[in-house]
Amino acid sequence: MNLLSRSLFHFLAVVLLGCTLKAQQAQKSASPQPATSVPDRGAISNGAYRNTAFRFAFKIPFGWVDRTREMSEEPSADSADPKKSVLLLAVFERPPEASGNSVNSAVVVAAEATSSYPGLQNAEQYFGPLTALAKSKGLTIVSDPYEFRVGTMQLVRGDFSKPLGNLTMHQSTLVMMDKGYVVSFTFIGGSEDEVNELMEGLTFGLKGVPAPHK
């Protein structure tokens, strides 16, 4: 695994999937409805990932590789503990272990129980602990969290970047709260345009499934 792929894989595994930092400074007001069960992990079919529980789909770019099981904290999917984060999707432009001279683009979707963040009231507050952890891993904040619409769904978006040798890794994370979970959609690419293009593959409001509460 070369430097670029190793750095990206380490960032995803440690920062996105192992985010245990709590929002310690959040107010101790009533939290949203807690999660009561492990969320539907969804499935990939015909080149697209579909999750009916959170009512979204993502069209995976042709030729990308799925590493969800390898990167999952619970590859057996047998745990019933809703307090643990659940990796829903982790796809890469090329295998993380493969060498390359460009940023290995990726899309990662994860769900964390809101009970892991005492006092968390909305998606924007989630960027407090996420940003602190990202900065500790060498990422630069490109923009403060802001509202971002995908179709009819309103999310909160935060943008980051990190130098990788002569290249720059661009990352944008979209966040929503639903069913007692914080659901994060992270897009990584070699340019802002590439990240925005990847986002175009994300859709909400699956046919016959109501849109989640905002």
C-alpha positions as CSV (number, residue, x, y, z in Angstrom):
1,M,0.0,0.0,0.0
2,N,1.5,3.3,-1.1
3,L,1.6,6.5,1.0
4,L,-1.5,8.0,-0.6
5,S,-3.7,4.9,-0.2
6,R,-2.3,4.2,3.3
7,S,-3.0,7.7,4.5
8,L,-6.5,7.7,3.1
9,F,-7.4,4.2,4.5
10,H,-6.0,5.2,7.9
11,F,-8.0,8.4,7.9
12,L,-11.2,6.6,7.1
13,A,-10.7,3.8,9.5
14,V,-9.7,6.0,12.4
15,V,-11.5,9.3,11.9
16,L,-14.8,8.3,10.2
17,L,-15.4,4.8,11.5
18,G,-13.8,5.0,15.0
19,C,-15.2,8.4,16.0
20,T,-15.6,7.9,19.7
21,L,-15.0,11.6,20.7
22,K,-18.0,12.8,22.7
23,A,-19.5,16.3,22.5
24,Q,-18.4,17.0,26.1
25,Q,-19.4,20.7,26.0
26,A,-22.9,20.1,24.6
27,Q,-25.7,21.2,26.8
28,K,-27.4,18.5,28.9
29,S,-30.8,19.2,27.5
30,A,-33.1,16.5,26.3
31,S,-31.7,14.5,23.3
32,P,-33.6,13.3,20.3
33,Q,-35.3,9.9,20.4
34,P,-32.6,7.3,21.1
35,A,-31.9,4.5,18.7
36,T,-33.6,1.3,19.6
37,S,-32.0,-1.2,17.2
38,V,-29.2,-1.6,14.8
39,P,-30.1,0.2,11.5
40,D,-30.6,-1.6,8.2
41,R,-27.2,-1.9,6.6
42,G,-28.6,-1.7,3.1
43,A,-27.3,-3.6,0.1
44,I,-25.6,-3.1,-3.2
45,S,-27.5,-4.2,-6.3
46,N,-27.0,-3.3,-10.0
47,G,-24.3,-0.8,-9.3
48,A,-26.1,1.1,-6.6
49,Y,-26.3,1.0,-2.8
50,R,-29.8,1.3,-1.4
51,N,-30.9,1.8,2.2
52,T,-34.6,1.7,2.8
53,A,-34.4,2.5,6.6
54,F,-32.8,5.9,5.9
55,R,-34.4,6.3,2.5
56,F,-31.4,7.0,0.3
57,A,-29.5,5.5,-2.5
58,F,-26.0,6.0,-4.0
59,K,-25.0,5.2,-7.5
60,I,-21.5,3.7,-7.3
61,P,-19.1,4.8,-10.0
62,F,-18.4,2.0,-12.5
63,G,-15.3,-0.1,-11.6
64,W,-15.1,1.0,-7.9
65,V,-14.4,-1.6,-5.2
66,D,-16.5,-2.3,-2.1
67,R,-14.5,-2.5,1.1
68,T,-17.5,-2.2,3.5
69,R,-17.0,-5.6,5.2
70,E,-13.3,-5.2,5.5
71,M,-13.5,-1.8,7.2
72,S,-16.5,-2.6,9.4
73,E,-16.0,-2.7,13.1
74,E,-18.5,-5.6,13.2
75,P,-18.0,-7.5,9.9
76,S,-20.3,-10.3,11.1
77,A,-23.2,-7.8,11.5
78,D,-24.4,-9.9,14.5
79,S,-24.3,-7.2,17.1
80,A,-27.6,-5.8,18.4
81,D,-25.9,-2.9,20.3
82,P,-27.4,0.3,18.8
83,K,-24.8,2.5,20.6
84,K,-22.0,1.4,18.4
85,S,-21.3,3.1,15.1
86,V,-22.3,1.2,12.0
87,L,-20.5,1.4,8.7
88,L,-23.1,1.3,6.0
89,L,-20.9,1.8,2.9
90,A,-17.2,2.1,2.0
91,V,-16.3,2.2,-1.7
92,F,-13.1,3.2,-3.4
93,E,-12.0,4.1,-6.8
94,R,-9.3,1.5,-6.5
95,P,-8.4,-1.0,-3.8
96,P,-6.8,0.8,-0.8
97,E,-3.9,-1.6,-0.9
98,A,-3.2,-0.8,-4.6
99,S,-0.5,1.8,-5.5
100,G,-1.4,4.9,-7.4
101,N,-0.2,8.4,-8.2
102,S,-3.5,10.1,-7.4
103,V,-5.9,10.5,-4.5
104,N,-7.9,7.3,-4.1
105,S,-11.4,8.7,-4.3
106,A,-13.9,7.2,-1.9
107,V,-17.4,7.4,-0.5
108,V,-18.1,6.3,3.1
109,V,-21.5,6.3,4.8
110,A,-21.8,5.6,8.5
111,A,-24.5,5.8,11.2
112,E,-23.9,6.6,14.9
113,A,-26.4,6.5,17.7
114,T,-27.2,10.0,18.9
115,S,-26.9,8.7,22.4
116,S,-23.1,8.6,21.9
117,Y,-23.2,12.4,21.9
118,P,-25.0,13.7,25.0
119,G,-27.0,16.9,24.3
120,L,-26.8,16.6,20.5
121,Q,-29.8,18.4,19.1
122,N,-29.1,18.9,15.4
123,A,-26.8,17.8,12.6
124,E,-24.7,21.0,12.8
125,Q,-23.6,20.3,16.4
126,Y,-22.2,17.0,15.2
127,F,-19.5,18.9,13.4
128,G,-18.1,20.0,16.7
129,P,-16.5,16.7,17.6
130,L,-16.0,15.7,14.0
131,T,-14.1,18.9,13.2
132,A,-11.9,18.6,16.3
133,L,-11.0,15.0,15.4
134,A,-10.4,15.9,11.8
135,K,-8.0,18.7,12.8
136,S,-6.1,16.4,15.1
137,K,-5.5,14.2,12.0
138,G,-4.0,17.1,10.0
139,L,-7.1,18.2,8.0
140,T,-7.8,21.8,7.3
141,I,-11.2,23.3,7.6
142,V,-12.2,24.7,4.2
143,S,-15.6,26.0,5.4
144,D,-17.8,26.1,8.5
145,P,-20.8,23.8,8.5
146,Y,-23.6,25.1,6.2
147,E,-27.0,23.9,5.0
148,F,-26.9,21.8,1.8
149,R,-29.8,20.4,-0.1
150,V,-29.7,17.1,-2.0
151,G,-32.9,16.9,-3.9
152,T,-35.7,17.6,-1.4
153,M,-33.5,16.7,1.6
154,Q,-31.9,19.3,3.7
155,L,-28.5,18.3,5.2
156,V,-25.6,20.0,6.8
157,R,-22.2,20.1,5.0
158,G,-18.6,20.6,6.1
159,D,-15.6,20.8,3.8
160,F,-12.0,19.8,4.6
161,S,-8.7,19.3,2.8
162,K,-5.4,17.6,3.5
163,P,-2.0,17.6,1.6
164,L,-0.8,14.2,0.5
165,G,2.7,14.7,-0.9
166,N,2.3,16.8,-4.0
167,L,-1.5,16.2,-4.1
168,T,-4.4,17.6,-2.0
169,M,-7.2,15.4,-0.7
170,H,-10.6,17.1,-0.7
171,Q,-13.3,15.9,1.7
172,S,-16.9,16.9,2.1
173,T,-19.1,15.4,4.7
174,L,-22.9,15.6,4.7
175,V,-24.8,14.9,7.9
176,M,-28.5,14.2,8.8
177,M,-30.3,12.9,11.9
178,D,-33.0,10.3,11.6
179,K,-34.4,7.4,13.7
180,G,-32.1,8.2,16.7
181,Y,-29.0,8.1,14.5
182,V,-26.5,10.6,13.0
183,V,-25.9,9.5,9.4
184,S,-22.8,10.9,7.7
185,F,-22.0,10.8,4.0
186,T,-18.3,11.4,3.3
187,F,-17.0,12.1,-0.2
188,I,-13.2,12.1,-0.9
189,G,-11.6,13.1,-4.1
190,G,-8.6,14.8,-5.7
191,S,-10.5,18.1,-6.4
192,E,-13.6,20.0,-5.3
193,D,-15.2,19.3,-8.6
194,E,-14.6,15.6,-8.2
195,V,-16.2,15.6,-4.8
196,N,-19.2,17.5,-6.0
197,E,-19.6,15.1,-8.9
198,L,-19.6,12.2,-6.5
199,M,-22.3,13.8,-4.5
200,E,-24.5,13.8,-7.6
201,G,-24.8,10.0,-7.1
202,L,-26.7,10.5,-3.8
203,T,-30.5,10.6,-3.9
204,F,-33.1,10.7,-1.2
205,G,-36.8,9.8,-1.0
206,L,-36.8,6.3,-2.5
207,K,-39.9,5.5,-4.5
208,G,-42.7,4.4,-2.1
209,V,-40.7,5.4,1.0
210,P,-41.4,8.7,2.8
211,A,-38.6,11.2,3.2
212,P,-37.1,11.3,6.7
213,H,-38.1,14.0,9.2
214,K,-36.0,17.1,9.0
